[in-house]
Amino acid sequence: MRGLQHWRLLVPHAASSLRFPFTRAFAVVNPAMAPKLKLTYLDFKGFAEPIRLALFIGGFEFEDRRVTYGEIAELKEGGYLPFGSVPVLEVDGKVHSQTQALLRWAGRQAGLYPEDLQLQCDAVEEALVDVKKVLVPQWYGAMLGRNPTTKEPCVLLSPEQRAEVEEALNEAILPVRFQQLEQVLVASGGPFFCGDVLTICDLSFYVCASGILDGSYCGGIRPEVLAACPTLLELVKRVEEHPKVKEWNLKQE
Ligand SMILES: N[C@@H](CCC(=O)N[C@@H](CS)C(=O)NCC(=O)O)C(=O)O
């Protein structure tokens, strides 16, 4: 990973702001020196979308490889997945894994994870990881997700327990978590979580919240969990309006 800086030229803040408002440093990638990138994930937004967005905003060409669960099993058998899961990112032929590691790396390359904002950015990022953790039983209908060997749901929930989990997420857990994030956003002075620059935690939040609002992020989670968070809802719109995010979303239609 050494020498990554050679792949790109950082445009000074003022110039980059003209092209992409709120992006502190925009990477102009020299194609001749750019790394060969291949991102492997399922054919939906899920954990990979913030990484896709960070790479796209950064101007990095990458192969956006979409696989099925069956293909994940084959990749795992073939030893391609270090932890048996996706997303993984190949950088010049070397496979790297774990969402948070990949997102931070992509963010660093794209100027979306500035050193001086790391503490603020990571706190929000980790709060969103907490959200993903509590959603596991809702996603899989099982306490511990999927058994890594059999792929069967691990510690299956009864219908009553599923209803209880759904109720707790909608009524108790998620509204509180989003209210905390609302307070953090307000305290930052906005319009983004780290103040006036877009960072990777805004992308993670955008993917999660926009998916909750349109019902695609997790079945059974109601948009009302965000209802008392007007500033968060503005942030969703603001990220959606970012020229590169708009361009990426249009490409996916
Ligand atoms: N800690 C890992 C978890 C990744 C994960 O759970 N990925 C799921 C898809 S969202 C997966 O690969 N599942 C494969 C399987 O269950 O066979 C990360 O953040 O990358």
The ligand as a MOL file (V3000), in Angstrom:
LIG
                    3D

  0  0  0     0  0            999 V3000
M  V30 BEGIN CTAB
M  V30 COUNTS 20 19 0 0 0
M  V30 BEGIN ATOM
M  V30 1 N -17.6670 -7.7840 9.1080 0
M  V30 2 C -17.9160 -8.0010 7.7080 0
M  V30 3 C -19.2950 -8.5970 7.5440 0
M  V30 4 C -19.6660 -8.7130 6.0850 0
M  V30 5 C -20.9190 -9.5280 5.8580 0
M  V30 6 O -21.6260 -9.9490 6.7890 0
M  V30 7 N -21.2190 -9.7720 4.5940 0
M  V30 8 C -22.3400 -10.5980 4.2120 0
M  V30 9 C -23.1660 -9.8830 3.1520 0
M  V30 10 S -23.8010 -8.3590 3.7340 0
M  V30 11 C -21.7860 -11.8620 3.5780 0
M  V30 12 O -20.7650 -11.8400 2.9280 0
M  V30 13 N -22.4590 -12.9790 3.7540 0
M  V30 14 C -22.0140 -14.1740 3.1170 0
M  V30 15 C -22.7130 -15.3560 3.6290 0
M  V30 16 O -23.4510 -15.2460 4.6090 0
M  V30 17 O -22.5200 -16.3980 3.0120 0
M  V30 18 C -17.7690 -6.7030 6.9430 0
M  V30 19 O -18.1300 -5.6610 7.5050 0
M  V30 20 O -17.3030 -6.7050 5.8070 0
M  V30 END ATOM
M  V30 BEGIN BOND
M  V30 1 1 1 2
M  V30 2 1 2 3
M  V30 3 1 2 18
M  V30 4 1 3 4
M  V30 5 1 4 5
M  V30 6 2 5 6
M  V30 7 1 5 7
M  V30 8 1 7 8
M  V30 9 1 8 9
M  V30 10 1 8 11
M  V30 11 1 9 10
M  V30 12 2 11 12
M  V30 13 1 11 13
M  V30 14 1 13 14
M  V30 15 1 14 15
M  V30 16 2 15 16
M  V30 17 1 15 17
M  V30 18 2 18 19
M  V30 19 1 18 20
M  V30 END BOND
M  V30 END CTAB
M  END
